[in-house]
Amino acid sequence: GVHENTLYPGIRELIQALKNEDIILAIASSKPTLFVEQILDDFNIKEYFTVVQGSDMAGKHVEKEDVLKFAIEKLAIAEKDINNTVMVGDRKFDAIAAKKFGLKAIAVTYGYAVDGEWENIEVDYFAQTPQEILNYEG
């Protein structure tokens, strides 16, 4: 299914707007890094991301916390800057991992989360659309 993806409407505009604001973008995915990079290449958006971190092909480091830890290390985020780092995710595991590392968390409601998944999960902001991510002022 690596070539059967589609971008949500507004994603390309979102990442372009964030880059125009000099915001560093990274991906921390439980999918294997190779597949994530192929997907980004298919949509011609890989250039926007400073770090692309996924799991390995052997099935190791698939937990969101592991992947996020590696992405944070690759980005070399200083302790003083961690509070200004935001994880955008469509599953509760994204927010849980973000909070473990002291990041802010934006939950998007247009992704793969099932009904009720965000109940009792700490997030800083909910976005119904990619455009709403730009409204976050945290």
DRENLUM-493448 format. One record per residue: residue number from 1; residue in one letter; x, y, z of N, C-alpha, C in turn. Coordinates in pm, 1 decimal, always signed. Layout:
// DRENLUM-493448
@resi NUM resn a nx X ny Y nz Z cax X cay Y caz Z cx X cy Y cz Z;
...
This chain:
// DRENLUM-493448
@resi 1 resn g nx +77.5 ny -119.8 nz +0.0 cax +0.0 cay +0.0 caz +0.0 cx +82.2 cy +127.0 cz +0.0;
@resi 2 resn v nx +214.7 ny +116.3 nz -11.7 cax +299.7 cay +235.4 caz -1.9 cx +269.2 cy +336.9 cz -112.0;
@resi 3 resn h nx +222.3 ny +290.4 nz -227.2 cax +191.6 cay +381.5 caz -337.8 cx +41.4 cy +406.3 cz -351.4;
@resi 4 resn e nx -35.2 ny +371.4 nz -249.3 cax -179.8 cay +387.3 caz -253.4 cx -228.0 cy +495.2 cz -156.5;
@resi 5 resn n nx -142.8 ny +590.8 nz -127.6 cax -175.5 cay +697.4 caz -34.1 cx -227.5 cy +819.9 cz -108.6;
@resi 6 resn t nx -294.1 ny +905.3 nz -35.8 cax -333.1 cay +1036.0 caz -87.6 cx -303.4 cy +1139.5 cz +19.9;
@resi 7 resn l nx -272.8 ny +1259.5 nz -21.9 cax -255.2 cay +1368.5 caz +73.5 cx -392.4 cy +1422.4 cz +110.6;
@resi 8 resn y nx -410.4 ny +1451.3 nz +237.9 cax -533.4 cay +1517.6 caz +278.7 cx -536.3 cy +1655.0 cz +211.9;
@resi 9 resn p nx -655.4 ny +1700.8 nz +175.4 cax -664.7 cay +1835.4 caz +117.1 cx -605.4 cy +1939.1 cz +212.7;
@resi 10 resn g nx -519.7 ny +2023.1 nz +160.1 cax -458.9 cay +2129.4 caz +239.4 cx -323.7 cy +2096.2 cz +298.7;
@resi 11 resn i nx -278.7 ny +1971.4 nz +290.7 cax -149.7 cay +1933.1 caz +351.0 cx -32.9 cy +2001.6 cz +280.6;
@resi 12 resn r nx -32.1 ny +1999.5 nz +149.5 cax +78.7 cay +2061.9 caz +75.5 cx +88.8 cy +2210.6 cz +111.2;
@resi 13 resn e nx -25.3 ny +2277.7 nz +117.3 cax -26.5 cay +2419.4 caz +152.8 cx +20.1 cy +2441.0 cz +296.5;
@resi 14 resn l nx -18.2 ny +2350.2 nz +385.7 cax +23.4 cay +2359.5 caz +525.6 cx +174.6 cy +2350.2 cz +538.4;
@resi 15 resn i nx +234.1 ny +2247.7 nz +479.9 cax +379.4 cay +2232.3 caz +496.9 cx +455.5 cy +2345.2 cz +427.6;
@resi 16 resn q nx +403.0 ny +2396.0 nz +318.1 cax +466.8 cay +2509.9 caz +252.5 cx +458.8 cy +2633.2 cz +341.6;
@resi 17 resn a nx +343.4 ny +2657.5 nz +402.9 cax +327.0 cay +2772.1 caz +492.3 cx +419.3 cy +2760.5 cz +613.7;
@resi 18 resn l nx +430.6 ny +2641.9 nz +669.6 cax +518.6 cay +2622.2 caz +785.3 cx +664.5 cy +2645.5 cz +746.7;
@resi 19 resn k nx +705.2 ny +2595.5 nz +633.2 cax +843.0 cay +2617.8 caz +587.1 cx +868.2 cy +2765.2 cz +561.5;
@resi 20 resn n nx +767.4 ny +2834.8 nz +507.7 cax +782.1 cay +2978.5 caz +484.0 cx +802.7 cy +3055.7 cz +613.3;
@resi 21 resn e nx +756.3 ny +2998.8 nz +724.3 cax +775.0 cay +3058.8 caz +857.0 cx +904.0 cy +3008.4 cz +922.9;
@resi 22 resn d nx +986.2 ny +2938.2 nz +847.7 cax +1113.2 cay +2882.3 caz +896.4 cx +1094.0 cy +2783.2 cz +1010.5;
@resi 23 resn i nx +983.7 ny +2712.0 nz +1007.7 cax +958.8 cay +2607.6 caz +1106.0 cx +1022.4 cy +2478.7 cz +1056.1;
@resi 24 resn i nx +1098.4 ny +2414.7 nz +1141.1 cax +1164.4 cay +2288.9 caz +1106.1 cx +1061.9 cy +2177.5 cz +1113.2;
@resi 25 resn l nx +1052.1 ny +2100.9 nz +1006.2 cax +956.0 cay +1991.7 caz +998.8 cx +1028.3 cy +1857.8 cz +1001.4;
@resi 26 resn a nx +970.2 ny +1763.8 nz +1074.0 cax +1024.3 cay +1628.8 caz +1082.3 cx +908.0 cy +1530.7 cz +1085.1;
@resi 27 resn i nx +938.0 ny +1407.5 nz +1051.5 cax +838.1 cay +1301.2 caz +1057.9 cx +888.5 cy +1194.7 cz +1153.1;
@resi 28 resn a nx +799.9 ny +1150.0 nz +1240.9 cax +826.2 cay +1037.5 caz +1330.0 cx +710.8 cy +940.4 cz +1309.7;
@resi 29 resn s nx +736.6 ny +834.4 nz +1233.6 cax +630.4 cay +740.6 caz +1196.0 cx +664.2 cy +599.3 cz +1240.3;
@resi 30 resn s nx +562.3 ny +524.0 nz +1272.3 cax +582.4 cay +382.6 caz +1305.3 cx +597.9 cy +297.5 cz +1180.0;
@resi 31 resn k nx +570.9 ny +355.8 nz +1065.0 cax +597.1 cay +284.9 caz +938.8 cx +748.6 cy +278.1 cz +918.6;
@resi 32 resn p nx +797.3 ny +179.8 nz +846.0 cax +941.3 cay +176.1 caz +817.3 cx +987.0 cy +302.3 cz +743.6;
@resi 33 resn t nx +1102.6 ny +352.2 nz +781.2 cax +1156.9 cay +474.2 caz +721.6 cx +1158.4 cy +466.2 cz +569.7;
@resi 34 resn l nx +1199.0 ny +353.0 nz +515.3 cax +1204.6 cay +336.3 caz +369.7 cx +1069.9 cy +365.9 cz +305.1;
@resi 35 resn f nx +961.4 ny +316.4 nz +364.6 cax +827.4 cay +338.2 caz +308.8 cx +784.3 cy +484.1 cz +322.6;
@resi 36 resn v nx +816.2 ny +544.4 nz +437.0 cax +780.8 cay +684.9 caz +458.0 cx +850.3 cy +770.8 cz +352.2;
@resi 37 resn e nx +977.5 ny +744.4 nz +328.6 cax +1051.8 cay +821.7 caz +228.7 cx +995.2 cy +800.7 cz +88.6;
@resi 38 resn q nx +951.8 ny +679.6 nz +57.4 cax +890.2 cay +653.7 caz -72.7 cx +760.4 cy +732.7 cz -88.1;
@resi 39 resn i nx +680.8 ny +736.4 nz +16.9 cax +555.0 cay +811.2 caz +13.7 cx +583.1 cy +959.5 cz -6.7;
@resi 40 resn l nx +679.0 ny +1013.2 nz +67.2 cax +714.1 cay +1154.8 caz +52.6 cx +764.7 cy +1184.2 cz -88.3;
@resi 41 resn d nx +845.6 ny +1093.3 nz -142.4 cax +894.5 cay +1109.4 caz -280.0 cx +779.4 cy +1106.9 cz -380.2;
@resi 42 resn d nx +684.5 ny +1016.7 nz -359.6 cax +569.5 cay +1006.6 caz -450.5 cx +492.8 cy +1138.6 cz -458.8;
@resi 43 resn f nx +487.6 ny +1211.8 nz -348.8 cax +413.9 cay +1337.4 caz -345.2 cx +503.7 cy +1460.2 cz -362.1;
@resi 44 resn n nx +631.8 ny +1436.0 nz -387.3 cax +728.1 cay +1545.3 caz -406.1 cx +729.1 cy +1643.4 cz -289.0;
@resi 45 resn i nx +730.1 ny +1588.3 nz -167.8 cax +732.5 cay +1674.5 caz -49.5 cx +846.5 cy +1639.5 cz +46.8;
@resi 46 resn k nx +931.0 ny +1547.2 nz +10.0 cax +1038.9 cay +1505.0 caz +99.5 cx +1131.9 cy +1621.0 cz +135.6;
@resi 47 resn e nx +1151.2 ny +1710.3 nz +41.9 cax +1243.3 cay +1823.3 caz +61.6 cx +1204.0 cy +1913.7 cz +178.1;
@resi 48 resn y nx +1078.2 ny +1909.5 nz +219.9 cax +1031.3 cay +1996.1 caz +327.7 cx +1073.9 cy +1947.6 cz +465.9;
@resi 49 resn f nx +1117.6 ny +1823.2 nz +476.0 cax +1141.4 cay +1761.6 caz +606.3 cx +1290.9 cy +1747.7 cz +635.7;
@resi 50 resn t nx +1330.7 ny +1801.8 nz +748.8 cax +1470.2 cay +1795.2 caz +792.0 cx +1506.6 cy +1654.0 cz +836.1;
@resi 51 resn v nx +1414.8 ny +1587.1 nz +904.3 cax +1435.4 cay +1450.7 caz +952.7 cx +1314.2 cy +1366.2 cz +915.6;
@resi 52 resn v nx +1342.0 ny +1246.5 nz +865.1 cax +1237.0 cay +1147.6 caz +840.8 cx +1277.7 cy +1023.6 cz +919.5;
@resi 53 resn q nx +1205.4 ny +997.1 nz +1027.4 cax +1237.7 cay +885.0 caz +1114.5 cx +1119.7 cy +789.5 cz +1120.6;
@resi 54 resn g nx +1146.0 ny +665.5 nz +1088.6 cax +1045.6 cay +561.4 caz +1101.0 cx +1105.3 cy +442.0 cz +1171.6;
@resi 55 resn s nx +1032.1 ny +333.0 nz +1167.8 cax +1083.6 cay +208.8 caz +1225.7 cx +1181.6 cy +146.3 cz +1126.7;
@resi 56 resn d nx +1247.6 ny +40.0 nz +1171.5 cax +1337.0 cay -28.4 caz +1078.7 cx +1263.2 cy -144.6 cz +1012.3;
@resi 57 resn m nx +1322.3 ny -199.1 nz +909.4 cax +1256.3 cay -304.0 caz +831.4 cx +1244.4 cy -435.8 cz +907.5;
@resi 58 resn a nx +1321.6 ny -450.8 nz +1013.6 cax +1315.7 cay -573.4 caz +1093.1 cx +1202.0 cy -569.0 cz +1194.8;
@resi 59 resn g nx +1127.8 ny -458.5 nz +1197.6 cax +1016.9 cay -447.8 caz +1291.1 cx +1057.6 cy -398.8 cz +1427.9;
@resi 60 resn k nx +1179.5 ny -346.4 nz +1440.0 cax +1224.1 cay -290.4 caz +1566.9 cx +1188.5 cy -142.2 cz +1570.7;
@resi 61 resn h nx +1177.4 ny -92.7 nz +1690.0 cax +1153.6 cay +50.1 caz +1711.7 cx +1027.8 cy +98.7 cz +1640.7;
@resi 62 resn v nx +921.1 ny +21.0 nz +1650.2 cax +794.5 cay +61.2 caz +1588.2 cx +706.7 cy +141.2 cz +1684.8;
@resi 63 resn e nx +738.4 ny +134.0 nz +1813.0 cax +660.1 cay +209.3 caz +1910.6 cx +682.6 cy +358.3 cz +1888.2;
@resi 64 resn k nx +578.1 ny +436.2 nz +1898.6 cax +586.8 cay +580.3 caz +1872.1 cx +691.3 cy +646.9 cz +1960.3;
@resi 65 resn e nx +701.6 ny +605.5 nz +2086.1 cax +800.2 cay +665.8 caz +2175.2 cx +942.7 cy +643.6 cz +2124.9;
@resi 66 resn d nx +972.0 ny +524.5 nz +2074.6 cax +1106.3 cay +496.7 caz +2020.8 cx +1135.2 cy +583.9 cz +1899.4;
@resi 67 resn v nx +1040.1 ny +586.7 nz +1808.4 cax +1058.4 cay +663.0 caz +1684.6 cx +1074.1 cy +811.7 cz +1715.3;
@resi 68 resn l nx +991.1 ny +863.4 nz +1804.5 cax +998.9 cay +1004.8 caz +1839.9 cx +1130.7 cy +1036.6 cz +1908.9;
@resi 69 resn k nx +1177.1 ny +947.8 nz +1993.9 cax +1306.1 cay +968.0 caz +2061.5 cx +1418.0 cy +981.6 cz +1959.1;
@resi 70 resn f nx +1420.6 ny +894.5 nz +1858.8 cax +1524.2 cay +901.1 caz +1755.5 cx +1512.8 cy +1029.6 cz +1674.6;
@resi 71 resn a nx +1391.1 ny +1071.0 nz +1643.2 cax +1371.7 cay +1195.0 caz +1566.8 cx +1420.8 cy +1315.6 cz +1647.3;
@resi 72 resn i nx +1388.5 ny +1319.4 nz +1775.7 cax +1434.6 cay +1428.8 caz +1862.0 cx +1586.7 cy +1431.3 cz +1866.6;
@resi 73 resn e nx +1647.6 ny +1315.0 nz +1878.9 cax +1794.0 cay +1307.7 caz +1881.8 cx +1853.9 cy +1356.2 cz +1750.4;
@resi 74 resn k nx +1797.3 ny +1315.6 nz +1638.6 cax +1848.2 cay +1359.9 caz +1508.3 cx +1832.8 cy +1510.3 cz +1489.5;
@resi 75 resn l nx +1725.8 ny +1564.7 nz +1541.6 cax +1704.5 cay +1709.0 caz +1532.1 cx +1793.3 cy +1785.9 cz +1629.4;
@resi 76 resn a nx +1849.3 ny +1716.0 nz +1725.2 cax +1935.1 cay +1776.8 caz +1828.1 cx +1862.2 cy +1892.2 cz +1897.0;
@resi 77 resn i nx +1740.9 ny +1864.9 nz +1940.8 cax +1661.0 cay +1967.2 caz +2007.9 cx +1715.9 cy +1987.5 cz +2148.4;
@resi 78 resn a nx +1753.7 ny +2109.5 nz +2177.0 cax +1806.7 cay +2141.6 caz +2309.7 cx +1694.1 cy +2136.1 cz +2412.1;
@resi 79 resn e nx +1730.8 ny +2106.3 nz +2534.0 cax +1632.8 cay +2096.8 caz +2643.0 cx +1548.2 cy +2223.4 cz +2653.0;
@resi 80 resn k nx +1610.7 ny +2338.3 nz +2633.5 cax +1537.5 cay +2465.0 caz +2644.3 cx +1437.6 cy +2484.2 cz +2531.1;
@resi 81 resn d nx +1455.5 ny +2413.2 nz +2419.3 cax +1367.1 cay +2427.7 caz +2304.0 cx +1258.1 cy +2321.0 cz +2296.6;
@resi 82 resn i nx +1265.3 ny +2222.1 nz +2382.0 cax +1170.9 cay +2110.7 caz +2374.1 cx +1027.3 cy +2159.3 cz +2396.2;
@resi 83 resn n nx +1009.2 ny +2261.4 nz +2479.7 cax +875.0 cay +2313.4 caz +2505.7 cx +816.4 cy +2388.7 cz +2386.6;
@resi 84 resn n nx +899.6 ny +2422.2 nz +2290.4 cax +852.9 cay +2489.3 caz +2168.4 cx +838.3 cy +2391.7 cz +2052.6;
@resi 85 resn t nx +852.2 ny +2264.3 nz +2081.2 cax +840.6 cay +2161.1 caz +1978.6 cx +701.4 cy +2100.9 cz +1986.4;
@resi 86 resn v nx +640.5 ny +2081.5 nz +1870.2 cax +502.4 cay +2034.8 caz +1863.4 cx +495.1 cy +1906.6 cz +1781.8;
@resi 87 resn m nx +424.4 ny +1809.1 nz +1834.7 cax +395.3 cay +1684.6 caz +1763.2 cx +252.8 cy +1695.8 cz +1711.0;
@resi 88 resn v nx +236.3 ny +1676.3 nz +1582.0 cax +103.5 cay +1673.3 caz +1521.3 cx +73.9 cy +1528.2 cz +1489.3;
@resi 89 resn g nx -37.0 ny +1478.9 nz +1538.8 cax -66.7 cay +1338.1 caz +1516.5 cx -214.7 cy +1309.8 cz +1505.0;
@resi 90 resn d nx -243.4 ny +1197.0 nz +1443.0 cax -383.0 cay +1157.4 caz +1424.9 cx -423.1 cy +1038.9 cz +1511.7;
@resi 91 resn r nx -332.2 ny +994.5 nz +1597.5 cax -362.4 cay +884.0 caz +1689.2 cx -318.7 cy +922.7 cz +1829.6;
@resi 92 resn k nx -381.9 ny +861.4 nz +1927.5 cax -350.6 cay +893.1 caz +2066.6 cx -205.0 cy +863.1 cz +2101.3;
@resi 93 resn f nx -147.4 ny +765.9 nz +2033.1 cax -8.9 cay +727.6 caz +2060.1 cx +86.8 cy +843.3 cz +2030.8;
@resi 94 resn d nx +50.7 ny +926.7 nz +1933.6 cax +132.4 cay +1043.2 caz +1900.7 cx +134.3 cy +1140.8 cz +2018.4;
@resi 95 resn a nx +17.7 ny +1170.8 nz +2072.2 cax +8.3 cay +1264.8 caz +2183.8 cx +73.0 cy +1208.7 cz +2310.4;
@resi 96 resn i nx +52.8 ny +1082.1 nz +2335.4 cax +111.9 cay +1019.3 caz +2454.9 cx +263.9 cy +1026.9 cz +2448.6;
@resi 97 resn a nx +320.1 ny +995.2 nz +2333.6 cax +466.0 cay +1001.9 caz +2317.2 cx +514.8 cy +1145.8 cz +2328.1;
@resi 98 resn a nx +443.0 ny +1238.4 nz +2266.2 cax +482.4 cay +1379.4 caz +2272.5 cx +491.7 cy +1425.6 cz +2417.0;
@resi 99 resn k nx +390.6 ny +1395.9 nz +2495.2 cax +388.6 cay +1440.3 caz +2634.1 cx +499.8 cy +1374.1 cz +2716.0;
@resi 100 resn k nx +534.2 ny +1250.9 nz +2682.0 cax +643.4 cay +1183.6 caz +2754.1 cx +774.3 cy +1261.0 cz +2740.2;
@resi 101 resn f nx +794.3 ny +1321.9 nz +2623.6 cax +919.0 cay +1394.0 caz +2598.1 cx +906.9 cy +1544.1 cz +2620.5;
@resi 102 resn g nx +791.3 ny +1590.5 nz +2671.8 cax +774.3 cay +1731.2 caz +2701.9 cx +735.7 cy +1817.6 cz +2583.5;
@resi 103 resn l nx +689.4 ny +1755.6 nz +2476.7 cax +645.6 cay +1829.3 caz +2359.2 cx +499.2 cy +1867.9 cz +2373.0;
@resi 104 resn k nx +458.9 ny +1969.3 nz +2299.0 cax +317.9 cay +2001.7 caz +2287.1 cx +258.1 cy +1906.1 cz +2185.6;
@resi 105 resn a nx +126.3 ny +1886.3 nz +2193.7 cax +60.9 cay +1790.5 caz +2104.8 cx -62.4 cy +1851.9 cz +2040.6;
@resi 106 resn i nx -65.5 ny +1842.6 nz +1908.2 cax -184.3 cay +1879.9 caz +1832.3 cx -246.9 cy +1751.1 cz +1781.5;
@resi 107 resn a nx -373.8 ny +1732.9 nz +1812.7 cax -448.7 cay +1616.4 caz +1765.1 cx -528.6 cy +1658.3 cz +1642.9;
@resi 108 resn v nx -510.8 ny +1585.9 nz +1533.8 cax -591.2 cay +1614.0 caz +1415.5 cx -706.0 cy +1514.5 cz +1410.7;
@resi 109 resn t nx -822.8 ny +1564.7 nz +1378.6 cax -941.8 cay +1480.7 caz +1381.1 cx -975.1 cy +1421.9 cz +1245.0;
@resi 110 resn y nx -894.3 ny +1451.1 nz +1144.9 cax -920.5 cay +1400.8 caz +1009.7 cx -835.2 cy +1280.1 cz +974.6;
@resi 111 resn g nx -771.3 ny +1220.0 nz +1071.5 cax -683.5 cay +1106.8 caz +1045.5 cx -747.1 cy +973.2 cz +1076.2;
@resi 112 resn y nx -668.7 ny +884.5 nz +1134.8 cax -709.3 cay +746.5 caz +1155.6 cx -763.0 cy +714.5 cz +1294.9;
@resi 113 resn a nx -774.0 ny +813.4 nz +1381.0 cax -824.2 cay +786.7 caz +1516.3 cx -967.8 cy +734.1 cz +1510.2;
@resi 114 resn v nx -997.9 ny +641.4 nz +1597.4 cax -1133.1 cay +586.2 caz +1605.2 cx -1216.3 cy +672.5 cz +1700.9;
@resi 115 resn d nx -1346.0 ny +661.2 nz +1690.4 cax -1434.6 cay +738.8 caz +1777.0 cx -1398.4 cy +717.9 cz +1923.5;
@resi 116 resn g nx -1386.7 ny +826.7 nz +1995.0 cax -1357.1 cay +821.4 caz +2137.3 cx -1209.9 cy +807.1 cz +2171.4;
@resi 117 resn e nx -1124.8 ny +795.0 nz +2072.3 cax -982.6 cay +771.2 caz +2097.9 cx -915.9 cy +885.1 cz +2174.7;
@resi 118 resn w nx -961.4 ny +1007.3 nz +2152.5 cax -896.4 cay +1121.9 caz +2215.5 cx -947.8 cy +1150.0 cz +2356.9;
@resi 119 resn e nx -1048.4 ny +1074.4 nz +2401.8 cax -1098.0 cay +1094.7 caz +2537.7 cx -988.4 cy +1060.4 cz +2638.0;
@resi 120 resn n nx -972.8 ny +1146.2 nz +2736.9 cax -874.4 cay +1126.8 caz +2844.7 cx -729.6 cy +1128.2 cz +2797.1;
@resi 121 resn i nx -704.3 ny +1186.0 nz +2679.4 cax -567.9 cay +1200.7 caz +2628.1 cx -532.9 cy +1349.0 cz +2632.7;
@resi 122 resn e nx -417.1 ny +1381.5 nz +2690.1 cax -376.7 cay +1521.0 caz +2702.4 cx -324.7 cy +1573.0 cz +2568.9;
@resi 123 resn v nx -390.8 ny +1674.8 nz +2516.8 cax -345.1 cay +1743.5 caz +2396.4 cx -356.0 cy +1893.8 cz +2421.5;
@resi 124 resn d nx -281.9 ny +1968.9 nz +2342.5 cax -282.4 cay +2114.3 caz +2356.6 cx -380.2 cy +2181.6 cz +2261.3;
@resi 125 resn y nx -418.1 ny +2109.8 nz +2155.2 cax -501.3 cay +2171.9 caz +2052.7 cx -560.6 cy +2062.8 cz +1964.6;
@resi 126 resn f nx -682.5 ny +2084.4 nz +1919.8 cax -745.5 cay +1995.9 caz +1822.2 cx -759.1 cy +2071.2 cz +1690.8;
@resi 127 resn a nx -723.9 ny +2007.6 nz +1582.1 cax -737.4 cay +2066.7 caz +1449.3 cx -830.4 cy +1979.0 cz +1365.9;
@resi 128 resn q nx -933.0 ny +2040.3 nz +1311.9 cax -1027.6 cay +1968.7 caz +1225.6 cx -976.7 cy +1959.8 cz +1081.8;
@resi 129 resn t nx -888.4 ny +2052.8 nz +1044.2 cax -833.3 cay +2058.3 caz +908.5 cx -685.8 cy +2094.6 cz +917.1;
@resi 130 resn p nx -609.6 ny +2067.7 nz +811.7 cax -469.4 cay +2112.0 caz +811.4 cx -456.5 cy +2262.9 cz +831.4;
@resi 131 resn q nx -545.6 ny +2339.8 nz +773.1 cax -539.6 cay +2485.4 caz +787.1 cx -548.8 cy +2527.5 cz +933.3;
@resi 132 resn e nx -625.7 ny +2455.9 nz +1013.4 cax -640.7 cay +2492.0 caz +1154.1 cx -511.9 cy +2474.8 cz +1233.5;
@resi 133 resn i nx -421.4 ny +2392.9 nz +1185.1 cax -291.1 cay +2377.5 caz +1252.4 cx -218.7 cy +2511.3 cz +1253.2;
@resi 134 resn l nx -235.1 ny +2588.3 nz +1147.4 cax -170.7 cay +2719.9 caz +1140.6 cx -226.1 cy +2816.9 cz +1244.3;
@resi 135 resn n nx -345.6 ny +2788.4 nz +1297.1 cax -406.5 cay +2876.0 caz +1398.8 cx -352.0 cy +2850.4 cz +1537.9;
@resi 136 resn y nx -277.9 ny +2741.7 nz +1556.6 cax -225.4 cay +2707.8 caz +1689.4 cx -123.9 cy +2812.4 cz +1731.9;
@resi 137 resn e nx -139.3 ny +2861.5 nz +1852.2 cax -50.2 cay +2967.1 caz +1901.7 cx +27.8 cy +2924.2 cz +2024.5;
@resi 138 resn g nx +43.5 ny +2797.4 nz +2046.6 cax +113.6 cay +2748.7 caz +2164.9 cx +256.0 cy +2761.6 cz +2152.8;
